Amino acid sequence: MIRKTIPLAGTITITLASIYGCALEQTKMPISSAKTPIIQEKNMIVHQAKTPDFWWPDQLNLTPLRQHSVESSPLGKNFNYAEQFKTLDIDVVKKDIKKVLKTSQDWWPADYGNYGPFFIRMAWHSAGVYRIFDGRGGASGGQQRFEPLNSWPDNVNLDKARRLLWPIKQKYGSKISWADLMVLTGTVAMDTMGFKTFGFAGGREDDWEPELVNWGQEKKFLSDAKRYSGDRKLDKPLAAVQMGLIYVNPEGPAGNPDPVSAAKDIRTTFSRMAMNDEETVALIAGGHTFGKAHGARNPKDCVGAEPAAADVGEQGLGWVNKCGTGKGADTISSGLEGAWTITPTAWSMNFLQNLINMEWIQTKSPAGAIQWTPKNAKEVKFVPDAHDASKRHAPMMFTTDLALKFDPSYRKISEHFLKHPEEFDLAFAKAWFKLTHRDMGPRSRYLGADVPKESLIWQDPIPAVDFALVNAKDVSKLKSVILDSGLSIPELVRTAWASAASFRGTDMRGGANGARIRLEPQINWAANSPTELVKVLKVLEDIQKEFNSRSANKKISLADLIVLGGAAAIEKAAMDADFQVKVPFTPGRADTSQEQTDVNSFAVLEPTADGFRNYFNEDNKQSPAEMLVEKANYLTLTVPEMTVLVGGMRALNANTNGSSNGVFTDKPGTLSNDFFVNLLDMSTKWSKSSKVEGLYEGKDRKTGASKWMATPVDLIFGSNSELRAISEVYAFDNSKEKFANDFVNAWVKVMTLDRFE
């Protein structure tokens, strides 16, 4: 299950390692003050109400399904962010941002008189926590405002960046989210420093509470003790190499200044944020063209607690520096010190020039962090000081920067970019756009005049609907044709679910739109019962061709027909249970192509478990019940919606490969509440099966006769007190119609999760 990561309290000295954004930061500082025991082990917390998992830590955690409810938002249930954003004059917002960029504030002075590099780092670290395996992280939601990200070592001093932006946020209010504002500000910063960006899209709504994310199992920041196995194999779904980092340690793996080993870490973590080698080089080289790192002093006795542990008088700010002025030239963030280029506030090729053309020797920053300086420092062009125009310094590099020179693949790309600056410009522009928009989902969610016209493969493109849609009469006729085709109710339900339930609410990927279920890799996913799927799709494709051949302009997509088939099957299943339901259906989906589908990118969406289909393979570290909650979380379901869907899917006999586990009914394929009735029937005694590991057998208490077989997912609805309470409602004698209606509502929700157009 997803649990909050709770670091230990105390005065543990740590090294804050950061990575790629502009002035990427690392430092040594206490996690929190001993006088502020905010972050503690559970058994250390006193004078506080205890939740059930305090006593029973292995109890199924349903909290993820209660997150981000409308009640959490102060804007109310009728607030429409897209409509608010459309009222903005984005050019005026940009003008205001540009003014802030060059208006240095005494309480946090701008390096070189320009906050641009600082804001690029803020935007980068907002978006850069995205990871491919579960779609979590990313800029959407503005999660950098909340713990733990707000107090992560890698985000040191970014609390100040958002405070500098507060006047703009205050001016425009709910018309622009923090999530959009942070990305827009980083993009505008690049534009003002002479770089032509690829574009910007709004549409990221703000969250109002911290997201429950498995950032790792370590109990202290900057530890990697529990995230590797074997030959430095990073656990899934993690992307960062250490707790509290965005990517990798800039000093090298675990502080080892080895550029070749660092390259391995870089390739692992950047690939897990959906970047290939070319994009990785472009991002590192492009990001480090701007700004500087901060390690002006030894932080041991200088830097205070992170925001979450700071005194209330700091009003949410952290890392207070008591040495010197505590700011400006005395800033301590990353522990590394210096700039990469001679023009830290202007776009240039100087990072790659310095990297490739200079010989670098190991040295240390004033804070004691390992970094690199030119061997013949007297022969190089010195970089300006960030706060004293009379001073100059030698450029510097991180160990991770040198990885671009010593790794063969990275070096080849770096040298090519150096010879072809125009290709470097475009590669960085596209990589920055991808970095900051990767978690937004399809282009139909993009808002604003700066949305690029070009459709990119990582956006999972789907063609626009260029045909007339079917009407109610057509839909009714098609339902009859489908039900008369010889396909069974379970086959139609399984296919529709497999298509739509590939959706991931974390990054808005997957879903029925596009009919990618007929393409690689989804056509061969084990959870989708591939042999049966091919058969069903062939029948539906024949129905589609026959219908579309009758009209010159009116058509139905296979994506729509798959969903319609599920709707028809459910209506028939309800009729077989002696009552009627109407499953709403809205056409308008389109069919995409294999050429518009990135097979490797979609491979990470393959489910290793789907409790709704009673599917679970061995590639899981969580229990089947925990993985059910994870799947329900992806589908943005509530606890009751999850419950009724499981009960309905079992009654409809919709398990992967037609497994009978959990099908507690003698009328499989009908929409009945039998799953709940028979699960809660006290005439059945459950025990672990002696024949099949991992299954339970239900026997008649009196006769000992075998009645049912069940998985832990099935039985959790009777054993967990919260789920049992909901299951009881659906087992009432007078709840048959309520069960059917609630199932239909939850089903339609899943079928339409990806309808953003």
N, C-alpha and C positions, 0 to 999 in steps of 0.2 A: 504494500500500500504506500501511497505518497505521504510522507510525514515531514514535518518541519525539521530543518537542520538546526540543532541547538548547540552552538559552540560553548566550550567551557569558559567560565569566568576566571579572573585572576590577573596577574601581571606577566603573562607569558610574553617573552620577547620574540617577535616574528620578523621575517623579511617579507615586505610587501612586494611581490613580483607582479609586474603588469606586462602587457604586451601591446600590440599594435593598435594604435590610434595615434594621435599625434604626439603629445607629450606624455608618453606612457610611463606610468609611475610605479615605483617600488620603494619601500622604506622599512625601517625597523622601529616598532612602537609597541606599547602595551595594548593587548586586545581591549581591555576595559579596566577601569579603576577598581581597586579592591573595595573602595567605599561605595561602589555602585553595582551591587550584585544583581544586575538585571538578567544576565545570561547565565543560567545555572542548570545543573542536572535536575531532573524532575523531583528526586527525593530530597533536594535541598530547598525547594520552594515551600515556604510556610505561609500561614495566614491567607490561604488562597483556596477557593473551591477546587476540588479534584474532579476531573472528568473520568469517565469509566476506564479509559485506557491507562490511567494512572495505576489502577489496581489490576487490570487485565490488558497488558500491553499488546497481546496478540489478537485482540478483538478487531474485527473488520472495521476499518475506518471509512465512514461514509461522508466525511467532511468535504472531500473534493466535489461532491455532487451538490453541495449547498453553497458553493462559492459564486461570487459575482451576481447575486440576485438583484433584482430591480430595487429591492429595499435598501441595498447598500449605497445606491447612488443618490446624492442630494438633488440631482436634476430631474428625478421623477420618471415614471414609466412612459410618459408621452413624449419625452425628449427625443428629438431626431437630430443626431449630430451631422449627418450628411446635409440636411437642409440648412443647418446653422453655418456649416463651413462654406456652403455656396453663397452666403451673403457677404463673405469676406472680399475685400479688394486685396488680393494677395500681393500686388505690387506695393501697396502702402505698407503692408506688414513687413515686406522685405526691406523697405526704406527705414522702418523703425529698427529692424534688426541691425542694419548697417550702421546706424547711429550708435547703438549699444556697443558694437564691435570695437569702435575706436574712441569710446568715452571711458577712460580708465577711472576706476573708483579707488579712493584712498584705502578703503577697508579691504580690498583685494586687487592690487594694481595689476594692470595688463602687462605681460611680457611684450617688449618691443612696442608698447602702446597699442597693441592689437589683441583682442580676445579670440581672434579667429582660430588659432591652433587649439586653444583651450576648449572652444565650443565644438571643434571637430572631434576631439577626444570624447566629449560628452555624448555626442550623437553616435559615435562609433561604439562606445561602451553600452549605450542603450540598445542598439541593434545587435551587437556582436555576441550576445549570449544565446542567440538562436542556434539550435542544433537539429539535425535532420531526423534522428531516430524517433523522436516523439514530438517534434514541431514546437517544442516549448522554447521560451526565451524570445528574443526579438524586441523590436521597438514598440509594437502595438501594446496598448495598455499603459504605457508610461511606467513600467514596473521599477525603473531606477529610482522612483520617488519613495519606494517602500523597502522595508527590510525583507530579506537580508541584503539585497543589492545596494541599497542606500549606504550600507555600512561595510560592504566588501572591501578588503584591502586594495584590490585592483581599481576601485572607484574612489580612492582617496582624493579628497578635495573637490570632487565633482558636485558636492553639495553647494559649493560656492558658485559654480557655473549656473545652476538653476536659479539661485537667488539673484544673480545678475540679470537673468531673463524675466524675473518676476514682474517688473513694470510692464513688459509687453503682454505677458499672460493676463495681468490684472486689467489692462486696457481692453483686450479683446474677449476676455472671459470665456464662456462656453462655446464661442464661435471657432476656437481652435484648441484642440486638446494639447496637453503637455506632450503626449506621444508624438503628435505631428510637429509641434513647435520645436522639439529638440532636434528632430531630423532636418526640418527646414532650416534651422539656424546653422547646423553644420554644413549644409549644402550652400547656403548663402555665403558662409565664411569662405568657402573655396572659391566661389565666384568673385568675391571681392579681392582675393589674393591672386587673381590672374588665371585661374583654372576654369575651363569651360566644362561644367557638369552635364550629365546626360539628361537630367530632368528631375522632377519631384512630383509625388502624388500624395495628397491628403487622404484621410479616411480612417486613420487609426483612432479608435475611441479609447478614452481613458478608463482604466480600472480604478476601483475605489477601495481596494484591499489587496494585501500581498497575495500573490499566486503561490499555491502549494506546489513546489517543484522539488524533485529529488536532485539536489545539486551535488550529492555525494554523502557518504556515511561517516566521514571524518568528524571528529568532535572539536577540532580546532582549525583555524584558517591556515592556509598554505601547507597543509599536509596532503600527502598522496598515498598514505599507507594502505588505504582500502580500495583504491580505484584501479589497481593494476593486477594482472595475473600473468603467469608464464613469462614469456619474453617481452615484457613491458606492453602487454595487451590491455588497452584501456577499456574498462567496463562500459557497456551500453546502459543508458543512452548518453552517458557523460561525454563532454567534448573538451573541457578544460583539463589541464594536466594536474592541477592542484585545486583544493577547495579555496574559493575566494578569488580565483583568477578568471579573466575572460578567456584567455587562450593558454599561453605558455610563459615560463619564467624567462625573462629577457637575459638573465645571466647565464642561462643554459639549464639543461635538465637537472633539477635539484641543486642548482647553483654551480654545476660543473661547466666551466667555460670551454666547452667543446662544440664548435660550430657544426660539425658533421652530425653529432648526436642531437643537437638542437634542431637540425633539419628534419629528423625523423619525427620529433614531437610536433613541429610546425605542420608537417604534411598530414599527420593524424588529426590534429585539432582543426585545421582549416578545411580538410575534407569533410569533417563532421559538421561544419557550418556551410556545406554545399559549395565549396570553392575548389577548383582544380589548380594545378601548379601555376599556370599563367596568371590566373586571378589572384593567387596568393602572392606572387612576386609583385604584381601591380599594386596590390593593397599595401604591402609592407613598404615598398619603395615610395609609393605615392603618399602614404600617410606620414612617413618620416621625412618627407620633403619639407613639412611644416613644423614649426614649433621647437620645443626643447624639453628635456627631462629635468627633474628637480631633485637634487640631493646636495644642497649647498653646505649642510652641516651634518655632524653625527647626530642622529635623531634619538639616541638612547635616553637622554634626559630632556628632550625638547617637546616631543609630540604627545598630545593627550589622546583621550579615548575617541573611538569612532562615534558617529551620531547617535546610534542606538544606546550607547552607554554614557554619553556626555551628560553633564549637569543640565537640569531643566532650564537654567538661565541662559544656556547657549541657544535655546530655541531651535533645536534640530540641527545645528551645525556641529561638526566634529573635527577631530584632528587639530585641535588648537595648538599652535606652535609657540612655545615660551622663549625661544632663542632669538636674540636680536629683535628685529621688528616683527618676526613671525610671519612675514609675507614678503612679496617682492623678491629681492635678492636673497632673502633668508628662507625662501620657500623650501619645504621638505615634502616631497610626495613619493616619487619612485625610489629615491635613494641614489639613482643614477643622475649624473649631472652633465648638462651641455646640450648643444644643438648639433644636428647632423649636417646642415648646409650653411652656406654663406648668406642665404636669403631665407630666413626662417618664416617670413611672412609673405613670400612670393613663390609662385610655382616655377620650378626649374628642373633641369636634369642633374643638378649638383649631387643629389644623393647617390645616384648610380655612378656618376663620374668618380666621386670619392671612394665608393665601395670597390669598384673594379680597378681603378688606377693607383690607389695607394696601398702601401703595405702597413698592416695594422699590428700593434703590439699591445699586450695586456697591461692594464693599469687599474687603479681604483679611484672612485669618486671620493670627495670629501666625507661622504657618509659611509664609506667603506664598501660600496657595491662594485662588483667586477664589471669593467667596461673596457673599451679599446680606444687607442689614440694613434695617430699617424706616426710611423717610425721616424720619418724625417720631418718633424713638425715645423722646423724653420723654413722649409721649402714650400709649405702649403699656404693657401689663403685662409686666414683666420676668420672665424665667425664673430659677429657683433655680440656684445653683452646685452642681455635682455633689459637692463635698467640703467646702465652707465655707458653713455656713448663714447667715452674715452678709453674703454677697455675692449680688448679682443681676446678670443680664445681659439684653441685648436678645435676642429670638429671632432666628434666622437662617434662611436658605433656600439651597439649592443652585440652580445654574442649571437643573438638570434638574427641580427642584421647580417653578420658575416656568414651565416648559413646560406644566404643567397649567392655567396661567392664560392663556397667550398662544396656545396652539394652540386653534382654534375648537371642535373636537370634544371635546378634553379639558376645556376650560372649561365647556362646556355640561353635561357629566357632573359636574364638580366643583360647579357651582352647584346642580344638582339634588340631589346628595348633601347639600349644606349645608342645603337646605330640607327634606330628608327624611332625618333621621338614622337612622331605622329601616331604610331601604333601604341606606344606607351600611354600617351594621352587618352586615346580611346579605350584602351584596356582598363585603365584606372577609373575612367568615368563610368564605364559599364559595371565594373566590379563594385564601385561605391554605391551605385544605384541598386545593384542586386543585394548588397549587404544591408542596405537600409530599407528595402522593400520586400525582402524574401518571405516574410511571414504574413504578408497582406492578402495572399490568395489571388484569385483571378483578377484580371484587369478591369472587370466590371465593377470592382470595389474601389478603383482609383478615382480620386476627385481632383479637380483643378485644371487650370489652363496649361500647366507645365508637364502634364502627363505625356511621355514620349509616344509618338505614333507607332514606332516599331514594336512588334510583338516578339517577345523573347521566349525561348524554349522553356526556361525555368519557371515561366508564368503559367505553364500548363495550358496553352492556348486551345480555345474551342471556337470553331467558326461561328460567325453571326448567323442567326436564323434568317434566311432570305426566301422563305416560302410561307404561304398562307397556312394557318394552324387549323387543326381539326376543331369542329364544333361539338355541341352536346350530342347531336344525333349521330355523328361519326363515332364518338367515344362509345356510345351505347352499342353500336353495331360491332365495333372492334372488340369490345368485351365478349360479346357472344361468339365471335369468331375464335378468339383465344380459348374460351372455355370449351369450344367444340373441337379444338385442335388435337386432342388426345393428351395434352400436357396435364399433369395432376396438380392439385392445389399445392401440395408441398413443393413440387418442382418450381412452380411460378413464384411462390413466396421466397424460397431459398435464393432464386436468381435475382429477384428485386432487392432483397436484403443485401446480398453480396455486392450488388452494384452501388447502392446508396450508402451502405454502412462503411464503405471505404473512406468516408469523409472524416477529416480531423479538424475539430474546432480550434486546435492550438495554432495552426497555420493556414486554415481554410483550404486545405488540399483534399483531393479525392471527391467522392460523391458520384451520383448517377449521371450528371450532365457530362456529355462527351461520349458516353457509352464505352469508356475505356475498359470495361470488364471484358470486352470481346478482343482486346489487344494484349500484346506482351507488355508487362509481365503478368497482369491480373488474370488472364485466361488460364494460367497454370498454377495459380495459388492453391495450395492444398486445402485451405479453409473453404474454397469456393466449389468443392466437389467437381473438379475439372471435367471428368467424363460426362457427367450429367449436364454440366453447364454448356458444353459444346452442342449437345443434343437440343437443349432448350433454345439456345440462341439460333440454331439452324431453323427451327420451326418459326420462331418470331421473325427472323429475317425474311422468310418466305411470305409471312403475313404482311410484313411491311412492303415488300416489293409488289405484292398483289394490290394492296390499297393504293400505293403511290402511282402505280401504272394507270389508274383510272382517272387521274386528274393532272392537268398541266401545271398547276401552281399549288394546289393543296397537298400537303404531305405530312407524314408523321415520322419522326426520327426513331431510330431503334432505342435511343436513350429513353424517350417518352414511352415507347411500347413496352419496354421492360418494366417500368414503374406501373403502367396501366395493367399489365398482366398480374402484378402483385395485388393491385386494387380489386381486380375482377375476382381473383382467387379468394380474397378475404370476404368479399360480399357473398360469394357462393358458400364459403365455410360458415358464415353466420346464418345463412338461409338453411343450411343443413342442421343447424342447431335450433331451428324453429323461431328465428327472429331476423329482422332486416336491419342492415346498417348501410350507410352510404359513405363510401371512401372518396373524399374530395380528390379531384385530379385537375391539375393545371398544366396544359401543354406548353411547349416553348423551349424544351431542351434541344440541343444539337448533337451531331455525331462528329467527333474529331477523328484524326487519322494516326496511323502508327508513326508517320514522319513528324507529327506534332507532339509525340509522346517520348519523353526522355526515359528510357527503360531503367537505367541505373538510378535515376532520381525517384522513380515510382517504386522501385524495389523496396525502399525503406518503409513504405506504407503497408507492406504485407503483414497481416496479423499473425502473431505467434499464439494468440489466444483470442477467442470470441465467445464469451459465455452465453451470448444470446443464441448461438448455434451449437453450444456445448462442445466447442472446439478448443483444444489446448495441446500444444506440442511441448517438447522437452526443452526448448530454448527460452525458458522463463526462470527468473530468479524469484518471482513472486508467486503466491499461491493462485489456483484457479479463481477463487472468489475475489482476490485482490485484483487480478487481471480483468475480471468482469467490471469492477468499479472503474478501472482505468479506461476500458472501452466505453463505458457509459459516459465517462468524463469527456472523452474525445467527441462523443455525439451530443454533448451539452445537455444531457438528460438529468432530470431530477430523480430523487430516490423513488417516488411513486411511478414515474415513467419507466425507469429501469425495471421495476418489479412487474408491472403489468405487461411489458414487452416480453420478458422472459416467460411468464406464464402463458401468454398467447402464442409465442413461437413454439413452445413445447406442445401445446394442444394442436397446433397446426402441423406438427411433425416436421419441423423445419431445421432439425439438426444437420450438421455437416454429414454428408454421405448417408443420410437417413438413419443415423444411430437412434436406437430406441431409449437411450438413457434419458431419464427425466420425462418421458412421454407418459405421464400418469393418467391415461384415459383409455377406454376401450373403443373410443371413436376418434382415432387420430385423423387429423385433417379437418375437423370441425372447430369452430371458434367458440369453445366452451371454457368455463372456469374450472374444469376438472383438475388441472394441475394443482391449484390451491386447495380444492376440496380434498383431494386424495393425499396431498402432502401433509395436511393437518389432521388427517384421520387417525385417531388414537388406536384403531384396530391394527395398524401397521407398526411393526418394530424394525428399526433400522440397525444394521451392523455392517462392518467392513466385509467386503466380499472375499471369500477364500479362493475364488477362481480368477478374478481379475484385479490386479493391483490398482489402487486408486479409486475403485468404485465401491459403492455401498449397495447392499441388497435389502429390500423391504419385504418382510415376511408377515403373514397373518399371525397375530399373537396367539390365537387359539389352535390353529391347525398346523402352523409352521410352514404352510405352503408359500412358495415364492410368488410375489406379486409384481414388484417393480425393481428396476436397477436405476441407480442415481449416481451423479457425480457430486463432488463437494459444492459445486455451484448450485445444483438443484436444492441440496439440503440446507444451504445457508439461509434460505428463505423461511425455514422453520426453526433454525437454531439461533440465529441472530435476533435479539429481542426487538430491534427497530424494524427489521424486515418482516418479522413474524406479525407484528402489529398491522402492517400494511397488507400482508398476505391474508390475514383474517378478514379484512374488509372485502376482499375479492372472493372469499370463500362463503360469504353470507348466502343464504338461500335466495334472498331478494336482490342479489348483486350481479346476476348474470348479464342483464342489459347494461348496467354501469360498467362492468368489466369490458364488455364488447366496445362500448363507446370510448372508454378510456384507452383501450388498446388501439383503436382506429386513430384517435388524436395523436398518440405517441408515435404510431407508425407513420402518419403523414408528416409529422415533424422530421423524422429521420429522412423520409423521401425527399424533402424540400430543403434540407440544410444548406445545400450548395446553390440555391436559387437566389443569386444576388442581383440579377439583371432587373 
